[in-house]
Amino acid sequence: MRIAARYNGPPGSGNGGYSAGLLAVSLSTSPVEVTLRLPPPLDTDISVVSDGSGVARAVAGEDLIAEARPAPGQRPEPVPPVSEAEAREAAKRYAGFADHPFPTCYVCGPARSDGLGLFPGVLPDGRTAAPWSVPADVSEVTMWAALDCPGGWSVIAPNGGRPYVLGRLAVWLDALPSPSDECVVMGRHLASAGRKADVLSTVYSPQGTVLATARATWIALPS
């Protein structure tokens, strides 16, 4: 597999959700959990290796980049939704407009005109909400990307913009939206311990149907 430069997260490395999705689709199972071991390199040939045990590994040279396996545990409850109008109001309060650790992120970077344009604002109860205009090339990998940052910002925003990166993402994907659909993506912080934070995220269709739900672990970068 190969992560094109436009799908970056932090400068010089792949967006976590997009990169995890590329590896996840190599498994013939669902749901899938991907653990990122190193920042995914851009414009680099990455080998996907399976040992026959149901685990796929992404390897660049001698470096283990990520591992994918069937997702353990039960499907999490979706993050309760808000209306599209409420999501648009929340997005106006997106903390990343004022202070973003990675402003060129493909998913949530305000400095991007060719990204997914997901700007999750924090609601009074701590959930995040963002409207999402689905791109024409929507795919399973796109959904993994869309489920990434809205969960992360439920931790980043309350912590004053402290940089966090995705460490692990498990996705339960039910259906893809149609191109140009106006969806809503929700995020919620569950718990934190040390530098790790557990979050949920959910994508809703324009009709309010759950399209996908994810459970993730985010890791704060050393200060």
C-alpha positions as CSV (number, residue, x, y, z in Angstrom):
1,M,0.0,0.0,0.0
2,R,1.0,3.6,-0.4
3,I,-0.2,6.7,1.4
4,A,-0.2,9.7,-1.0
5,A,1.2,13.0,0.4
6,R,-2.2,14.7,0.4
7,Y,-3.5,12.3,3.1
8,N,-1.2,13.7,5.8
9,G,-2.0,14.2,9.4
10,P,1.0,15.7,11.2
11,P,3.4,17.1,8.7
12,G,5.3,14.4,6.9
13,S,3.2,11.4,8.0
14,G,-0.2,9.9,7.1
15,N,-3.4,10.9,8.8
16,G,-4.0,8.1,11.4
17,G,-7.5,7.2,10.4
18,Y,-6.8,7.2,6.7
19,S,-3.7,5.2,7.1
20,A,-5.4,2.7,9.4
21,G,-8.2,2.3,6.9
22,L,-5.9,1.5,4.1
23,L,-4.5,-1.4,6.1
24,A,-7.9,-2.5,7.4
25,V,-9.4,-3.1,4.0
26,S,-6.7,-5.7,3.4
27,L,-8.4,-8.0,5.9
28,S,-11.4,-10.0,4.7
29,T,-13.2,-9.5,8.0
30,S,-15.2,-6.8,9.8
31,P,-15.0,-5.1,12.3
32,V,-11.2,-4.4,12.3
33,E,-8.9,-2.8,14.8
34,V,-5.7,-1.1,13.7
35,T,-2.8,-0.2,16.0
36,L,-0.3,2.3,14.7
37,R,3.2,1.6,15.8
38,L,5.1,4.4,14.0
39,P,4.0,7.5,12.1
40,P,2.9,6.2,8.7
41,P,5.3,7.4,6.0
42,L,4.0,9.3,3.0
43,D,4.7,8.4,-0.7
44,T,6.5,5.2,0.5
45,D,5.9,1.6,-0.6
46,I,4.5,-0.2,2.5
47,S,4.2,-4.0,2.4
48,V,1.2,-5.7,3.9
49,V,2.2,-9.0,5.4
50,S,-0.2,-11.7,6.9
51,D,1.0,-14.6,8.9
52,G,-2.2,-16.6,8.4
53,S,-3.5,-15.9,12.0
54,G,-5.9,-13.2,10.9
55,V,-3.4,-10.4,11.6
56,A,-2.0,-8.1,8.9
57,R,1.1,-6.0,9.4
58,A,2.2,-2.9,7.5
59,V,6.0,-2.9,7.1
60,A,8.2,-0.3,5.5
61,G,11.7,-1.6,5.2
62,E,12.5,-3.1,8.6
63,D,9.9,-0.8,10.4
64,L,6.6,-2.1,11.7
65,I,4.2,0.7,10.9
66,A,0.8,-0.8,12.0
67,E,-1.0,-4.0,12.8
68,A,-4.6,-4.9,11.9
69,R,-6.7,-7.6,13.5
70,P,-10.4,-8.5,14.1
71,A,-11.8,-5.9,16.6
72,P,-12.1,-7.4,20.1
73,G,-15.1,-6.8,22.3
74,Q,-18.6,-5.7,21.7
75,R,-19.6,-2.9,19.4
76,P,-19.8,0.4,21.3
77,E,-22.9,2.4,21.6
78,P,-23.0,5.2,19.0
79,V,-22.4,8.7,20.2
80,P,-25.9,10.3,20.4
81,P,-26.5,12.7,17.5
82,V,-27.5,16.3,17.0
83,S,-29.2,17.8,14.0
84,E,-27.2,19.0,11.1
85,A,-28.1,22.6,12.1
86,E,-26.7,22.0,15.6
87,A,-23.6,20.5,14.1
88,R,-23.1,23.5,11.9
89,E,-23.4,25.8,14.9
90,A,-20.9,23.6,16.9
91,A,-18.4,23.8,14.0
92,K,-18.3,27.6,14.3
93,R,-16.7,27.0,17.7
94,Y,-14.1,24.6,16.4
95,A,-11.0,25.1,18.6
96,G,-8.8,24.2,15.7
97,F,-9.6,27.5,14.0
98,A,-7.7,29.4,16.7
99,D,-5.1,26.8,17.7
100,H,-4.4,23.6,15.7
101,P,-1.4,21.4,16.3
102,F,-1.5,20.1,12.7
103,P,-3.3,22.7,10.6
104,T,-2.7,20.9,7.3
105,C,-4.3,17.6,8.5
106,Y,-6.3,16.0,5.7
107,V,-9.4,15.4,7.9
108,C,-9.6,18.5,10.2
109,G,-7.0,21.0,9.1
110,P,-8.4,24.5,8.6
111,A,-5.4,25.3,6.3
112,R,-6.6,22.6,3.7
113,S,-9.0,23.4,0.9
114,D,-8.8,19.8,-0.5
115,G,-9.4,17.8,2.7
116,L,-12.5,16.4,4.3
117,G,-13.3,19.7,6.0
118,L,-14.4,18.2,9.4
119,F,-14.3,20.9,12.0
120,P,-15.7,19.3,15.2
121,G,-16.9,21.8,17.8
122,V,-17.4,21.0,21.4
123,L,-21.0,20.8,22.7
124,P,-22.0,21.8,26.3
125,D,-21.9,18.2,27.4
126,G,-18.4,17.6,26.0
127,R,-19.4,15.8,22.8
128,T,-18.1,17.1,19.5
129,A,-20.2,17.6,16.4
130,A,-19.3,18.4,12.8
131,P,-21.2,18.5,9.6
132,W,-19.6,16.6,6.7
133,S,-20.2,17.1,3.0
134,V,-19.3,13.7,1.7
135,P,-16.8,13.7,-1.2
136,A,-17.4,12.1,-4.6
137,D,-14.7,9.5,-4.0
138,V,-16.1,8.3,-0.6
139,S,-14.9,4.8,0.3
140,E,-14.3,2.6,3.3
141,V,-11.0,4.3,3.8
142,T,-12.7,7.7,3.7
143,M,-15.0,6.5,6.5
144,W,-12.0,5.5,8.7
145,A,-10.6,9.0,8.1
146,A,-13.9,10.7,9.0
147,L,-14.1,8.7,12.2
148,D,-10.6,9.8,13.3
149,C,-10.4,13.5,14.3
150,P,-13.9,14.2,15.7
151,G,-13.2,11.8,18.5
152,G,-9.7,13.2,19.0
153,W,-11.0,16.8,19.4
154,S,-13.2,15.7,22.3
155,V,-9.8,15.4,24.1
156,I,-7.7,18.0,22.4
157,A,-10.0,21.0,22.7
158,P,-10.6,20.6,26.5
159,N,-6.8,20.3,26.9
160,G,-6.0,23.6,25.4
161,G,-5.0,22.2,22.0
162,R,-2.3,19.9,23.4
163,P,-1.2,17.7,20.5
164,Y,-2.5,14.1,20.5
165,V,-2.1,11.5,17.8
166,L,-4.1,8.4,17.0
167,G,-2.8,5.2,18.5
168,R,-5.5,2.6,17.9
169,L,-8.8,2.7,16.0
170,A,-11.5,0.0,15.7
171,V,-14.3,0.6,13.2
172,W,-17.8,-0.9,12.9
173,L,-18.9,0.1,9.4
174,D,-22.5,-0.5,8.3
175,A,-22.9,1.5,5.1
176,L,-21.3,4.2,3.0
177,P,-23.0,7.5,2.5
178,S,-23.6,8.7,-1.0
179,P,-21.4,11.4,-2.6
180,S,-22.6,14.9,-1.7
181,D,-24.6,13.7,1.3
182,E,-24.7,16.1,4.3
183,C,-23.8,13.9,7.2
184,V,-23.1,14.6,10.9
185,V,-20.0,13.2,12.7
186,M,-20.0,13.0,16.5
187,G,-17.2,12.4,19.0
188,R,-17.1,11.7,22.7
189,H,-14.3,11.4,25.3
190,L,-14.7,8.3,27.5
191,A,-11.8,8.2,29.9
192,S,-8.1,9.2,30.2
193,A,-5.1,7.5,32.0
194,G,-1.8,9.2,31.8
195,R,-1.1,10.2,28.2
196,K,-3.8,7.9,26.8
197,A,-7.4,8.9,26.1
198,D,-10.3,6.6,25.0
199,V,-12.9,8.1,22.7
200,L,-15.8,7.2,20.5
201,S,-17.0,8.6,17.2
202,T,-20.1,8.0,15.0
203,V,-21.1,9.0,11.4
204,Y,-24.8,9.6,10.8
205,S,-26.6,9.8,7.5
206,P,-28.7,12.7,6.5
207,Q,-31.7,10.6,7.7
208,G,-30.2,10.1,11.1
209,T,-29.1,6.5,10.5
210,V,-25.8,5.2,12.0
211,L,-23.4,4.6,9.2
212,A,-20.3,3.7,11.3
213,T,-19.1,3.8,14.8
214,A,-15.5,3.7,16.1
215,R,-13.6,3.2,19.3
216,A,-10.1,4.8,19.5
217,T,-7.2,5.4,21.7
218,W,-5.4,8.7,21.4
219,I,-1.9,9.4,22.8
220,A,-0.7,12.8,24.0
221,L,2.7,13.8,22.6
222,P,5.3,14.6,25.3
223,S,5.2,18.2,26.3
